[in-house]
Amino acid sequence: MVADRGMETTMCACTHTHATPARRNRRRALVIFSTSLLLVGGGVAWAAWSTSGTGAATAKATTADSLVVGPGTPVGTLYPKPAGGYGSGTVGAVHTTVSNPNAYPVRITQATVGAITITPALGKTCAPGSVVASTAGPMTLTSPIALAANAAPAAVEIPGAIEMISSAEDGCQGASIGLTLTLTAASA
């Protein structure tokens, strides 16, 4: 045996020195101790960063704002209703603009026609009541109209909302028709 820095080593037929079993056991113990210390220390460090707590919290629901309904540009024509009815929803359609000031999208599901004002062309007369709502009370829309959250005014058509009575006088030709329109919507 040859002494190597105060440690015992043995020589084999090769030229390398090998540690004695006592030295290997000390190394093994040092590696196990270091690994254990690292794992325990790491666990403590993780535990030091996690935390929890319980307490009161609050939230508040928004308040729904009314849709903003404005006049639109009429497109279709209106004429005295024939006995068989109008063949198209574009006859009697009312045109409006609608904006949604809410922070959530809505779907317009109903329209209610209110007071109707008839302004005949210059030099003509058109009796009040010559134009009426096609449905008394709310009219459920066949195709609900979707409006995005915070939507700017958009053109909206309510098909078949009004009709001209079959006995309307000739003075109703070319008349302008104004009306109040109430739209009912729900969050989408």
VEXKOL-382607 format. One record per residue (C-alpha): residue number from 1; x, y, z; residue in three letters. Coordinates in steps of 0.5 Angstrom, whole numbers, plus 500, padded with zeros to 3 digits. Last residue first. Layout:
! residues N
+-----+------+-------+-----+---------+
| num | east | north |  up | residuo |
+-----+------+-------+-----+---------+
| NUM |    X |     Y |   Z |     Ala |
...
+-----+------+-------+-----+---------+
END
This chain:
! residues 188
+-----+------+-------+-----+---------+
| num | east | north |  up | residuo |
+-----+------+-------+-----+---------+
| 188 |  346 |   576 | 449 |     Ala |
| 187 |  343 |   581 | 454 |     Ser |
| 186 |  336 |   582 | 452 |     Ala |
| 185 |  332 |   587 | 448 |     Ala |
| 184 |  325 |   590 | 447 |     Thr |
| 183 |  325 |   596 | 442 |     Leu |
| 182 |  320 |   602 | 443 |     Thr |
| 181 |  318 |   605 | 436 |     Leu |
| 180 |  315 |   612 | 436 |     Thr |
| 179 |  312 |   614 | 429 |     Leu |
| 178 |  313 |   618 | 423 |     Gly |
| 177 |  310 |   617 | 416 |     Ile |
| 176 |  311 |   622 | 410 |     Ser |
| 175 |  306 |   622 | 405 |     Ala |
| 174 |  307 |   621 | 398 |     Gly |
| 173 |  300 |   618 | 397 |     Gln |
| 172 |  296 |   619 | 403 |     Cys |
| 171 |  292 |   624 | 399 |     Gly |
| 170 |  289 |   618 | 395 |     Asp |
| 169 |  285 |   616 | 401 |     Glu |
| 168 |  286 |   610 | 405 |     Ala |
| 167 |  280 |   605 | 405 |     Ser |
| 166 |  285 |   599 | 405 |     Ser |
| 165 |  288 |   601 | 411 |     Ile |
| 164 |  296 |   603 | 411 |     Met |
| 163 |  300 |   598 | 414 |     Glu |
| 162 |  306 |   598 | 420 |     Ile |
| 161 |  311 |   594 | 423 |     Ala |
| 160 |  312 |   589 | 417 |     Gly |
| 159 |  319 |   588 | 417 |     Pro |
| 158 |  323 |   592 | 423 |     Ile |
| 157 |  329 |   595 | 419 |     Glu |
| 156 |  335 |   597 | 423 |     Val |
| 155 |  341 |   602 | 421 |     Ala |
| 154 |  347 |   602 | 426 |     Ala |
| 153 |  348 |   607 | 431 |     Pro |
| 152 |  355 |   606 | 435 |     Ala |
| 151 |  355 |   599 | 439 |     Ala |
| 150 |  358 |   599 | 446 |     Asn |
| 149 |  357 |   592 | 446 |     Ala |
| 148 |  355 |   589 | 440 |     Ala |
| 147 |  348 |   589 | 437 |     Leu |
| 146 |  344 |   583 | 435 |     Ala |
| 145 |  337 |   583 | 431 |     Ile |
| 144 |  332 |   578 | 433 |     Pro |
| 143 |  329 |   574 | 426 |     Ser |
| 142 |  322 |   573 | 427 |     Thr |
| 141 |  321 |   579 | 431 |     Leu |
| 140 |  316 |   579 | 436 |     Thr |
| 139 |  311 |   585 | 435 |     Met |
| 138 |  309 |   588 | 442 |     Pro |
| 137 |  302 |   591 | 442 |     Gly |
| 136 |  297 |   591 | 437 |     Ala |
| 135 |  300 |   588 | 431 |     Thr |
| 134 |  300 |   592 | 424 |     Ser |
| 133 |  301 |   598 | 427 |     Ala |
| 132 |  296 |   603 | 423 |     Val |
| 131 |  297 |   608 | 417 |     Val |
| 130 |  290 |   611 | 415 |     Ser |
| 129 |  289 |   613 | 422 |     Gly |
| 128 |  289 |   620 | 421 |     Pro |
| 127 |  286 |   622 | 415 |     Ala |
| 126 |  291 |   624 | 409 |     Cys |
| 125 |  290 |   631 | 406 |     Thr |
| 124 |  294 |   634 | 400 |     Lys |
| 123 |  297 |   640 | 398 |     Gly |
| 122 |  304 |   639 | 400 |     Leu |
| 121 |  305 |   632 | 401 |     Ala |
| 120 |  301 |   629 | 407 |     Pro |
| 119 |  305 |   628 | 414 |     Thr |
| 118 |  302 |   622 | 418 |     Ile |
| 117 |  304 |   621 | 425 |     Thr |
| 116 |  304 |   615 | 428 |     Ile |
| 115 |  303 |   614 | 436 |     Ala |
| 114 |  307 |   607 | 438 |     Gly |
| 113 |  309 |   601 | 435 |     Val |
| 112 |  312 |   596 | 439 |     Thr |
| 111 |  318 |   592 | 437 |     Ala |
| 110 |  321 |   585 | 440 |     Gln |
| 109 |  327 |   581 | 440 |     Thr |
| 108 |  333 |   586 | 440 |     Ile |
| 107 |  339 |   582 | 442 |     Arg |
| 106 |  344 |   585 | 446 |     Val |
| 105 |  352 |   585 | 447 |     Pro |
| 104 |  355 |   587 | 453 |     Tyr |
| 103 |  358 |   594 | 456 |     Ala |
| 102 |  351 |   598 | 454 |     Asn |
| 101 |  351 |   604 | 450 |     Pro |
| 100 |  347 |   600 | 445 |     Asn |
|  99 |  346 |   604 | 438 |     Ser |
|  98 |  339 |   604 | 434 |     Val |
|  97 |  338 |   607 | 428 |     Thr |
|  96 |  331 |   606 | 425 |     Thr |
|  95 |  327 |   604 | 419 |     His |
|  94 |  320 |   602 | 419 |     Val |
|  93 |  317 |   596 | 414 |     Ala |
|  92 |  310 |   597 | 412 |     Gly |
|  91 |  312 |   593 | 405 |     Val |
|  90 |  319 |   590 | 406 |     Thr |
|  89 |  315 |   584 | 410 |     Gly |
|  88 |  313 |   582 | 403 |     Ser |
|  87 |  306 |   579 | 400 |     Gly |
|  86 |  302 |   585 | 403 |     Tyr |
|  85 |  295 |   582 | 405 |     Gly |
|  84 |  290 |   578 | 401 |     Gly |
|  83 |  285 |   584 | 402 |     Ala |
|  82 |  290 |   589 | 399 |     Pro |
|  81 |  293 |   594 | 404 |     Lys |
|  80 |  293 |   601 | 402 |     Pro |
|  79 |  300 |   603 | 400 |     Tyr |
|  78 |  307 |   603 | 403 |     Leu |
|  77 |  314 |   603 | 400 |     Thr |
|  76 |  320 |   601 | 402 |     Gly |
|  75 |  327 |   605 | 404 |     Val |
|  74 |  325 |   610 | 409 |     Pro |
|  73 |  332 |   613 | 412 |     Thr |
|  72 |  332 |   612 | 420 |     Gly |
|  71 |  330 |   616 | 426 |     Pro |
|  70 |  333 |   615 | 432 |     Gly |
|  69 |  333 |   609 | 438 |     Val |
|  68 |  338 |   609 | 443 |     Val |
|  67 |  338 |   603 | 447 |     Leu |
|  66 |  336 |   604 | 455 |     Ser |
|  65 |  342 |   603 | 460 |     Asp |
|  64 |  342 |   597 | 464 |     Ala |
|  63 |  345 |   598 | 471 |     Thr |
|  62 |  352 |   594 | 472 |     Thr |
|  61 |  352 |   588 | 477 |     Ala |
|  60 |  357 |   590 | 483 |     Lys |
|  59 |  362 |   585 | 486 |     Ala |
|  58 |  365 |   585 | 493 |     Thr |
|  57 |  370 |   581 | 497 |     Ala |
|  56 |  370 |   578 | 505 |     Ala |
|  55 |  376 |   574 | 507 |     Gly |
|  54 |  380 |   568 | 507 |     Thr |
|  53 |  388 |   567 | 506 |     Gly |
|  52 |  393 |   563 | 503 |     Ser |
|  51 |  401 |   563 | 502 |     Thr |
|  50 |  406 |   560 | 498 |     Ser |
|  49 |  413 |   563 | 498 |     Trp |
|  48 |  416 |   560 | 505 |     Ala |
|  47 |  413 |   553 | 503 |     Ala |
|  46 |  418 |   553 | 497 |     Trp |
|  45 |  424 |   555 | 501 |     Ala |
|  44 |  423 |   550 | 506 |     Val |
|  43 |  422 |   544 | 501 |     Gly |
|  42 |  428 |   547 | 497 |     Gly |
|  41 |  432 |   546 | 504 |     Gly |
|  40 |  429 |   539 | 505 |     Val |
|  39 |  431 |   537 | 498 |     Leu |
|  38 |  438 |   540 | 498 |     Leu |
|  37 |  440 |   538 | 505 |     Leu |
|  36 |  438 |   531 | 503 |     Ser |
|  35 |  442 |   531 | 497 |     Thr |
|  34 |  448 |   534 | 501 |     Ser |
|  33 |  447 |   528 | 506 |     Phe |
|  32 |  447 |   523 | 501 |     Ile |
|  31 |  453 |   526 | 497 |     Val |
|  30 |  457 |   526 | 504 |     Leu |
|  29 |  455 |   519 | 506 |     Ala |
|  28 |  457 |   516 | 499 |     Arg |
|  27 |  464 |   520 | 500 |     Arg |
|  26 |  465 |   517 | 507 |     Arg |
|  25 |  463 |   510 | 505 |     Asn |
|  24 |  468 |   511 | 499 |     Arg |
|  23 |  474 |   513 | 503 |     Arg |
|  22 |  472 |   507 | 508 |     Ala |
|  21 |  472 |   502 | 502 |     Pro |
|  20 |  479 |   504 | 500 |     Thr |
|  19 |  480 |   509 | 494 |     Ala |
|  18 |  483 |   507 | 488 |     His |
|  17 |  490 |   509 | 485 |     Thr |
|  16 |  491 |   508 | 478 |     His |
|  15 |  497 |   505 | 474 |     Thr |
|  14 |  493 |   498 | 473 |     Cys |
|  13 |  496 |   492 | 477 |     Ala |
|  12 |  493 |   494 | 483 |     Cys |
|  11 |  495 |   499 | 488 |     Met |
|  10 |  492 |   501 | 494 |     Thr |
|   9 |  490 |   507 | 498 |     Thr |
|   8 |  490 |   510 | 505 |     Glu |
|   7 |  489 |   517 | 506 |     Met |
|   6 |  494 |   522 | 509 |     Gly |
|   5 |  496 |   525 | 503 |     Arg |
|   4 |  497 |   519 | 499 |     Asp |
|   3 |  500 |   513 | 503 |     Ala |
|   2 |  502 |   507 | 499 |     Val |
|   1 |  500 |   500 | 500 |     Met |
+-----+------+-------+-----+---------+
END
